[in-house]
Amino acid sequence: MMQLMSLFRVLFFIYLLACAYSESEVEDVKKYEDKIDAIFVKPNEAALEISTSYSESVPLSAPSHEDCQCVPYFNCKEVVEDGVGVIDIRIENSCNSLEHCCGAANTTTESIISKPEPHTPGRCGRRNGDGVGIRITGMEDNETQFGEFPWMVAVLATKKHKKSLEKTETYQCGASLIHPQVVLTAAHCVYDKKNKYGIRAGEWDTHTTYELFPHQDREIKEIIIHPKYYKGGLFYDFALLILDSPLEITDNVDVVCLPDETMVPGKTFCYATGWGREVFSGDGKNPAILKKVDLPIVDRDTCQNRLRSTRLGSRFNLHESFICAGGELGKDTCKGDGGSPLVCPLDDEEDRYYQAGIVAWGIDCGKEHVPGVYAHVAKAKGWIDDVMVSHNFDTSVYKY
C-alpha cells in the first residue's frame, strides 16, 4: 500500500510539472510541492488531545459554593497544597470521611501526598500521633487521628434472630492487640457463652468503609478467662481471645506493649480509647469515630477514699487487681468502653506506650473527684505469659 502511494505521489508530481511548463508563465516548483504536502501530509501525533477520565466523581451542589465533586482528599488542590494530607473536620461535607467536596477546577488526578513509609514491625506500643497517611485538623471532641492507636480492637457479638434466623454483628466492647493472634480484653465483656464473638482491628470510623487502610476481621477460636475472675466484684477482669488466624501487622494494626509484673503507673497522664457513650444514660450515643481521653493516674489510697464518698460507702476496699485513673469533670470512660485499653507513656520513649489498665467499671461517668476503675494489667502479666507459652506464641512481641 505504501509503495502504491509513493508511486502515485511521483506520477502526480510529474503531472503537475508538465502542467506548469505547458503554461505561458512558469511558476515556482515549490508552490506545487506545498500543494502536495497539503494533500499527503501525515497527521501530527503530538498535536492530538487525549482526554482521560481516571475516576467517576459525583457532582454535588454545595450551598454558597461552586459545584463540586467528591474526590479523595489528596486529589483536591484547595485542601492539600504542600504535600501533606490535611482536611478540616469542621467543614460541612457531603462526601465520605476520606473524601472532600472539591471544585472541578481544583481537582487533580495525581496524588500530591507521599505514600506512608513501609511498616517495619518489631517495636510494640508505637502511637501514630499525627495519624497514618493523613492528618485531620479541627477536631474538637477528642476524636483520634486515623491509625493513632493501632492496637485498638473492637469485639463484636454475632447474634441470630429467632424468627428471621438472620445474623447481625453488634459492638460489644473494646480490646487491645498484644500479639498478631491474641487480643486482651475484660472478662465481663465475653463471659456470656450464648454469644459468638469476633474482632475487628484497624477500625476508626464505624460509619464508613472508605478509609485509607482497611480494617481486618477475625473470628475467635478460643476465649480464656483469668482463673481468679470474680463476676460479682469484677476482680481479675481479664480475658485473652485467641484468633482463628493471625492479623497482618500494618500501619493501622499493631501490638501494644505490656508492663512488667511489678510495674505500677506513676503520677502521669495516660490515654483511654473507645467508642463508648459520653454519658451513662439512654440519651448517650456511641460515637462513630474512635475517641481518646487523657486521664491522670490516681494512687490507690486517694482512689479508695474518693470511691468511699460515693454510694459504695465508707467500708469499700479497692481490690488489688484494680488501678484508678481520671476524676476530672467531663473526662472519663463510660458505658461501651469496657475492655478498652488504658495506655501510659514509656519513660524516655516518644510516642511509645504500654497498657497499664483495662476499662472495668466506675460510678457514673465523668464526675469530678470520682476516678474510673481499671483492671491492673501488671497483675495479670504472669498469667498472660503462661497462656502465650502454652499456645506456642512469642512473648517478645509485647516486651519493650
FINUKOL-236843 format. One line per 4 residues: number of its first residue (from 1); for each residue x, y, z of C-alpha. Coordinates in steps of 0.001 Angstrom, whole numbers, plus 524288, in hexadecimal, padded with zeros to 5 digits. Example, Ala and Ser with C-alpha at 12.3 -4.5 7.8 and 13.67 -1.06 7.14 Angstrom:
2
1 = 8300C 7EE6C 81E78; 83566 7FBDC 81BE4 .
//
This chain:
400
1 = 80000 80000 80000; 80B03 80937 80392; 811DA 8062A 7F68A; 8058A 80973 7EED9 .
5 = 8041D 81645 7F635; 81244 819CE 7F33B; 8107B 81682 7E4DB; 80407 81E8E 7E42D .
9 = 80B05 829E7 7EABE; 81604 8298E 7E080; 80C8D 828B3 7D504; 80445 833B2 7DA63 .
13 = 8106B 83C14 7DC3C; 8148B 839AB 7CDEE; 806D8 83D35 7C97B; 80735 84A24 7D0B5 .
17 = 8148F 84D60 7CB27; 80FB5 84A97 7BD77; 8042A 8538A 7BF9A; 80D09 85E2B 7C4C6 .
21 = 81648 85DF8 7B934; 80B0F 85DB2 7AF8B; 80651 86AD3 7B468; 80B9C 8777F 7AF13 .
25 = 81128 87B6C 7BC67; 8190F 87183 7C43F; 815EA 87162 7D28F; 81EF7 86DF2 7DDB2 .
29 = 81FB8 85F4E 7DF64; 81F0D 860D2 7EE25; 81135 865FF 7ECAF; 80D0C 858A8 7E7DF .
33 = 81504 8519F 7F219; 80D2D 85901 7FC37; 800AA 85451 7F5F2; 8059B 84655 7F65B .
37 = 808FB 847A6 804AB; 7FB6C 84CF2 80756; 7F57E 840D1 80142; 7FE92 8363A 80668 .
41 = 802B9 83BF8 81365; 80332 8324C 81ECC; 7FB4E 835C9 82AD7; 8034A 83BE6 835C7 .
45 = 801FD 831E0 840A7; 80798 83B2F 84AA6; 7FC94 844B6 8482E; 7F1D5 83B1E 84B8F .
49 = 7EA6A 83E38 8581C; 7E6AF 83224 85FD7; 7DD87 833D4 86B4F; 7DE48 8290E 87572 .
53 = 7D4D2 827A8 880CA; 7DB55 820D8 88C38; 7CF80 81F78 894F0; 7C10C 82206 89564 .
57 = 7BD98 82D48 89E5B; 7B059 83113 8A387; 7AD36 83F8C 8A166; 7A783 84624 8AD4E .
61 = 7A125 85340 8AEE8; 7A759 8593D 8BAEB; 7A04B 864A8 8C14E; 7A72E 8719A 8BEAB .
65 = 7B1A3 86A82 8B6F4; 7B3E7 866D7 8A8E7; 7AFF0 85942 8A460; 7B987 84F82 8A9B9 .
69 = 7BD06 84148 8A8C4; 7BFE4 836DC 8B2DF; 7CE20 83371 8B0F3; 7D87F 82D5B 8B9B4 .
73 = 7DE0A 83794 8C2D5; 7EB4A 836DB 8BC09; 7E547 83A2C 8AECD; 7E045 8478D 8B2F2 .
77 = 7EA2D 85292 8B1BA; 7E282 85BDA 8BA3E; 7E36D 8521A 8C55F; 7F146 84D33 8C36F .
81 = 7FB60 8568C 8BE31; 8080B 8531F 8C503; 80871 84466 8C375; 80288 84140 8D0B6 .
85 = 7F504 83B2E 8D1D3; 7ED3B 844E1 8D9D7; 7DE89 84676 8DAAC; 7D68A 84E98 8E3EF .
89 = 7CC11 846BF 8EAA1; 7C458 85321 8ED87; 7C0DA 854F1 8DF3A; 7B348 8503A 8DBC6 .
93 = 7B5C1 8452C 8D265; 7AC38 83CA3 8CACD; 7B6C9 8330C 8C6F3; 7BBE9 82780 8CE95 .
97 = 7C5CA 8293C 8D981; 7D1E7 828C1 8D0E9; 7CCBF 83083 8C554; 7CACE 83F0D 8C36C .
101 = 7C0DB 846F7 8BBDA; 7CA34 84D94 8B28E; 7C7F2 85775 8A7A8; 7CA67 851B3 89A35 .
105 = 7D4EC 85BC9 8974F; 7DC95 85777 8A333; 7DCA0 848CE 8A0E0; 7E84E 84127 89C5F .
109 = 7E9F2 832F6 89889; 7F775 83241 89E7F; 7F9D2 82F02 8AC9F; 80052 83AA1 8B30D .
113 = 80335 8342F 8BFF3; 80E5B 82AF8 8C223; 80B10 81CEA 8C4FD; 80D08 81859 8D303 .
117 = 81A09 811F2 8D5B0; 81992 8030A 8D573; 81633 7FD8F 8E2C0; 82198 7F7DB 8EA53 .
121 = 81C9E 7EEC4 8F50C; 82479 7EBA7 9011D; 82168 7F688 90AB7; 8150B 7F5E3 912BA .
125 = 80D13 8015E 9179A; 80FB5 80B16 90CC9; 8058E 815CC 90C86; 803AB 81CF6 8FFA7 .
129 = 8015D 82A69 9056E; 7FFCA 830F5 8F830; 7F796 8260E 8F296; 7FAB1 81CA0 8E799 .
133 = 7FBAF 8229A 8DA0A; 7F269 82DA6 8DD89; 7F1D5 837CB 8E84C; 7E49C 83D23 8EC4F .
137 = 7E36A 84ABD 8F209; 7D85E 851D0 8F8BF; 7D3E0 8469C 90156; 7CD3C 84BD5 90D79 .
141 = 7C77B 83FB5 913E6; 7D336 83721 91725; 7D30A 82FAB 90A4E; 7DF55 82802 90770 .
145 = 7E767 82916 8FB24; 7E5C7 81E12 8F15C; 7EE92 812F2 8F5F7; 7F339 81A98 901DF .
149 = 7F176 80F04 90B19; 7F3F5 80336 90241; 7F20D 7F946 90D36; 7E3CE 7FD0F 90F4A .
153 = 7DA6D 7F1E6 90C5F; 7CB96 7F106 90C1C; 7C530 7E4A7 91143; 7B8DF 7E13A 909AB .
157 = 7ADE0 7D85C 90E13; 7A6BA 7D082 903C1; 7987D 7CE96 906F3; 78E76 7C661 8FFB1 .
161 = 78065 7CB05 8FF2B; 776D4 7C05F 9031C; 76C7C 7C373 8F8DA; 7745F 7C764 8ECF6 .
165 = 78087 7BF62 8F05B; 7887C 7CAC2 8EB4B; 79583 7CD9A 8F1BD; 799A2 7DB24 8F5E5 .
169 = 7A663 7E009 8FBA1; 7A5C8 7E9FF 90689; 7B07B 7F140 90D9E; 7B306 7EA86 91A99 .
173 = 7BED4 7F149 92088; 7CCB5 7F5C4 91E4A; 7D94D 7EDFC 91EEF; 7E7B8 7EEB6 91B93 .
177 = 7F0D2 7E710 912C7; 7FC63 7E10B 91A02; 8005F 7D737 90F89; 7FC35 7D57E 90148 .
181 = 7F36E 7CA5D 905D3; 7F02C 7CE59 913DB; 7E729 7D90A 918F7; 7E631 7DDCE 92713 .
185 = 7D925 7E271 92C75; 7D0AA 7E258 938B1; 7CAD4 7D571 93CF6; 7BD8C 7DB9A 93F54 .
189 = 7BCB9 7DEED 930CE; 7BD54 7D0F1 92BE2; 7B841 7C93B 93782; 7AB09 7C696 93143 .
193 = 7AC94 7B969 92A9D; 7A00A 7BB32 922CD; 7A675 7C4A3 91964; 7B02D 7C1CC 90EB8 .
197 = 7BAE2 7CC0C 90E4E; 7C3DE 7D196 9040F; 7CD46 7DCFD 9039B; 7D05C 7E847 8FAA5 .
201 = 7DDD1 7EE89 8FA89; 7E181 7FB29 8F3B1; 7D3EB 80105 8F531; 7D2A9 80FC7 8F680 .
205 = 7C5FB 8154A 8F118; 7BB41 80B3D 8F31F; 7B22E 81231 8E996; 7BA87 81066 8DD7B .
209 = 7C342 80695 8D6B6; 7CA27 810EA 8CE78; 7D66E 811CB 8D6B6; 7E48B 812E5 8D289 .
213 = 7E7EF 80557 8D792; 7DDA9 7FA95 8D8F5; 7D9A9 7F494 8E5D3; 7DBCF 7E620 8E844 .
217 = 7D1A2 7DCAB 8ED8F; 7D45F 7CFC6 8F448; 7CC5A 7C57D 8FB34; 7CFC1 7C17C 90908 .
221 = 7D451 7B373 90A4D; 7D5AD 7B33A 91911; 7D20E 7BBCA 924B7; 7DA85 7BA66 930D3 .
225 = 7D597 7C0BF 93D5D; 7DED6 7C3B6 948A1; 7DD64 7B8C4 952BF; 7DB81 7C291 95DD9 .
229 = 7D0E4 7CA4A 956F5; 7C59F 7CD7D 9601D; 7B96D 7D202 95920; 7B35C 7D866 96524 .
233 = 7BE3F 7E23E 96795; 7C51A 7E12C 95A54; 7D1C9 7DD25 960E8; 7DC60 7D8D9 95755 .
237 = 7D427 7DD74 94C00; 7DCC3 7D7C6 9414C; 7DA42 7CF8A 9353F; 7E2C0 7CB54 929E5 .
241 = 7DCAB 7C91C 91C8C; 7E3CE 7BFA5 91399; 7E0DA 7C2EC 90563; 7DE6D 7B8FD 8FAAD .
245 = 7E9B1 7BEAB 8F2C2; 7F412 7C928 8F4D9; 7F177 7D741 8F154; 7FA5F 7DDFA 8E7B4 .
249 = 802A3 7E80C 8EED8; 80135 7F4D6 8E76B; 801C2 80368 8EA0B; 7F432 80366 8F01D .
253 = 7F4DA 7F5E5 8F667; 7FFC0 7F363 9002E; 8022A 7EE2C 90DE5; 802FA 7F59E 91AB8 .
257 = 80D97 7F386 924E8; 80A8B 7ECE7 931DE; 81060 7F0AE 93F13; 818EB 7E8AA 9480D .
261 = 811F0 7E1A6 95324; 816E8 7EB46 95D4F; 81443 7F792 9557E; 80B5E 801D5 95B8F .
265 = 807CF 80DD9 95365; 80D4A 81A64 958F3; 8065D 82766 959D2; 8052B 829A1 94B58 .
269 = 7FAC3 82C00 94118; 7F68E 82025 93961; 7ECFB 81DDE 92E38; 7E098 815DF 92DCA .
273 = 7DA2C 8136C 920A6; 7CD15 80E1F 91C57; 7C00E 80FBF 9158A; 7B865 81040 9224F .
277 = 7ADCE 819CD 925FD; 7B0E1 82747 92B14; 7A662 826AB 935A4; 7A110 81B36 93D60 .
281 = 792D1 81C43 93961; 7896F 818BB 92EAB; 78C4C 825B3 92810; 79A90 8225A 92611 .
285 = 79E73 81E61 9185C; 7AA44 816AF 91420; 7B36D 81F27 90BF5; 7B6F4 81B3F 8FE17 .
289 = 7C558 81ECD 8FED5; 7CE53 818BC 908EE; 7D062 8222F 9142E; 7DB21 8242B 91E0B .
293 = 7DB77 82A71 92B67; 7E77D 82E19 93338; 7E642 82A04 9415A; 7EF18 82BC5 94D35 .
297 = 7F2FB 81FB4 954D6; 7ED5D 82029 962AD; 7F4C7 8191D 96D7E; 7EDE9 80E1B 974E0 .
301 = 7EB7C 81519 981C2; 7E5F9 8214B 97B56; 7DD81 81925 9724B; 7D80D 810D4 97D43 .
305 = 7D4BA 81CB2 98583; 7CDDF 82365 97A35; 7C617 8173C 976E6; 7C1F7 815ED 98518 .
309 = 7BB79 8233A 983F5; 7B258 81DAE 97999; 7A72A 8140D 97B33; 7B150 8095E 97D44 .
313 = 7B236 80DD1 98B5D; 7BCD9 80FB9 99577; 7C053 80149 99695; 7C3B9 7FF67 9884C .
317 = 7D125 7F97D 985EF; 7D7B9 7FAB7 978B0; 7DC2E 7ED44 9743E; 7EA79 7EB10 970F4 .
321 = 7E721 7E7BA 962D6; 7E2B2 7F5B9 96022; 7E91A 802C5 95D59; 7E264 80FF4 95C00 .
325 = 7E2DA 81B3A 9526C; 7DAE4 8276E 94FCA; 7D258 82EF0 9591D; 7D1E8 83B39 950CE .
329 = 7C4DF 8413B 94D39; 7BFE5 83CA1 94009; 7CBB8 83410 93D36; 7C9AA 82594 93F26 .
333 = 7C73F 81883 938C8; 7B911 8144F 938BA; 7AF4F 809E5 934CB; 7B41E 802DF 928B1 .
337 = 7C262 8056D 92BDB; 7C3A7 7F8E2 933CA; 7CF76 7F0CA 92FD7; 7D62D 7FC6A 92973 .
341 = 7E46C 7FF07 92CAB; 7EA05 80976 93595; 7F7AD 80C3C 93078; 80281 81410 936E3 .
345 = 80EE9 819B6 930F3; 81BAF 81270 93244; 8265E 81A53 938D2; 82FA4 82100 92F4A .
349 = 82869 81B3F 92399; 82132 824EC 91B0A; 813BF 82049 91694; 815C1 812AE 91C27 .
353 = 80C20 80CE3 925D7; 80963 8011F 92E53; 7FC15 7FC5C 932DA; 7FA4A 7FF40 94145 .
357 = 7EBE1 7FC1C 9426E; 7DF47 7F70B 93C91; 7D28B 7FE92 93DFB; 7CADD 7F733 9485C .
361 = 7C0DB 7FF4F 94FCB; 7BDB3 80C6D 955E8; 7B392 8148B 95D0A; 7AC27 81BF0 95286 .
365 = 7B4AB 822A1 9484D; 7BCF3 82ED7 948AF; 7B9D2 83309 95699; 7C3C8 83BB2 95D35 .
369 = 7CC2B 83515 967A9; 7C6B9 827A7 9640E; 7D135 81FB8 95CFA; 7CE65 814B4 95399 .
373 = 7D2D2 80703 9573A; 7DB69 7FED2 94E50; 7E05D 7F0DE 94EBA; 7EEC7 7F185 95263 .
377 = 7F5B7 7EAFB 946E6; 8027C 7E90C 94E4E; 7FB2E 7E000 957A5; 7F7B7 7D71D 94C39 .
381 = 804D2 7D774 94540; 80986 7CA56 94A9F; 7FCC5 7C3C0 946C2; 7FD5A 7C9EF 9392E .
385 = 80B37 7C4EC 9372F; 80741 7B72F 93B56; 7FBC9 7B6D8 931DA; 80442 7BBED 926CE .
389 = 80EC2 7B1B1 9291B; 804B7 7A6B8 92A09; 7FFB2 7AAA3 91C95; 80D6F 7ABF6 916E5 .
393 = 80C0A 7BAA0 91503; 817C5 7C3A3 9159F; 8177B 7CC19 921EA; 8221A 7D551 91D1A .
397 = 81882 7DC82 91440; 812EC 7E44D 91FAE; 81FB7 7E687 926F0; 82615 7F3E4 92618 .
//
